[in-house]
Structures are given as structure tokens and as C-alpha cells.
Amino acid sequence: MMKDFHCCATCRHFNVEKTAEGAKYFCSRLGYETKTHYKFNCWSPKENVAKLMNKGISKNNNGLGMFNNSDDEKNA
């Protein structure tokens, strides 16, 4: 189930900084810029994401398609 949610955008350390050039995505844990779909082993899901995972909600019925950008799913 973790692969359905595992990406920077769903991590509690993911931050968005709005600038004149647009939004910048930043990981407060790693200390550098990232992208929403990137994945790192230090991932720690946001509270609402952890609740969804614990409920066993799958990508087919959770309405959260934006969290399903897994490269391994595309290559399967």
C-alpha cells in the first residue's frame, strides 16, 4: 500500500514556498529543493495520509489520484 502514497507531496516534511517565479518545493528534513513526485527512503507520511493508509484505502477508490505518480507502476 505504501507505494500508492509514497512521494514527497505526502510527506510531513514537504513545504511549499510561493515566489514571484512560482512555487518552490522544499524538504525541511533533507534541507533542499525537491519535487512533488520524488521519493526518498526518509519519507514520513502526513497525518491524514497515514490515516488513509491505515484504513486500507486503495488508489482505485480513494479519489486521490494525484498521489499515485509512482514510476514503478508506470513501468509495470
QUIMOMO-V800278 format. One record per residue. N is the residue number from 0. SS is DSSP state (~ for helix, > for strand, _ for the rest). D_CENTER is the distance of its C-alpha to the mean C-alpha in whole Angstrom. Layout:
n = [N | N]
ss = [SS | SS]
d_center = [D_CENTER | D_CENTER]
This chain:
n = [0 | 1 | 2 | 3 | 4 | 5 | 6 | 7 | 8 | 9 | 10 | 11 | 12 | 13 | 14 | 15 | 16 | 17 | 18 | 19 | 20 | 21 | 22 | 23 | 24 | 25 | 26 | 27 | 28 | 29 | 30 | 31 | 32 | 33 | 34 | 35 | 36 | 37 | 38 | 39 | 40 | 41 | 42 | 43 | 44 | 45 | 46 | 47 | 48 | 49 | 50 | 51 | 52 | 53 | 54 | 55 | 56 | 57 | 58 | 59 | 60 | 61 | 62 | 63 | 64 | 65 | 66 | 67 | 68 | 69 | 70 | 71 | 72 | 73 | 74 | 75]
ss = [_ | ~ | ~ | ~ | ~ | _ | _ | ~ | ~ | ~ | > | _ | _ | > | > | > | > | > | > | _ | _ | > | > | > | > | > | > | _ | _ | _ | _ | > | > | > | _ | _ | _ | _ | _ | _ | _ | _ | _ | _ | > | _ | ~ | ~ | ~ | ~ | ~ | ~ | ~ | ~ | ~ | _ | _ | _ | _ | _ | _ | _ | _ | _ | ~ | ~ | ~ | _ | _ | _ | ~ | ~ | ~ | ~ | _ | _]
d_center = [13 | 10 | 10 | 9 | 6 | 5 | 3 | 4 | 3 | 3 | 5 | 9 | 10 | 8 | 11 | 13 | 16 | 18 | 21 | 24 | 23 | 19 | 16 | 15 | 12 | 12 | 11 | 14 | 14 | 15 | 17 | 16 | 14 | 11 | 9 | 6 | 6 | 8 | 8 | 10 | 12 | 12 | 8 | 9 | 8 | 9 | 12 | 12 | 9 | 11 | 14 | 13 | 13 | 16 | 18 | 17 | 16 | 15 | 13 | 17 | 18 | 15 | 15 | 11 | 11 | 9 | 6 | 9 | 9 | 10 | 13 | 15 | 15 | 16 | 19 | 20]
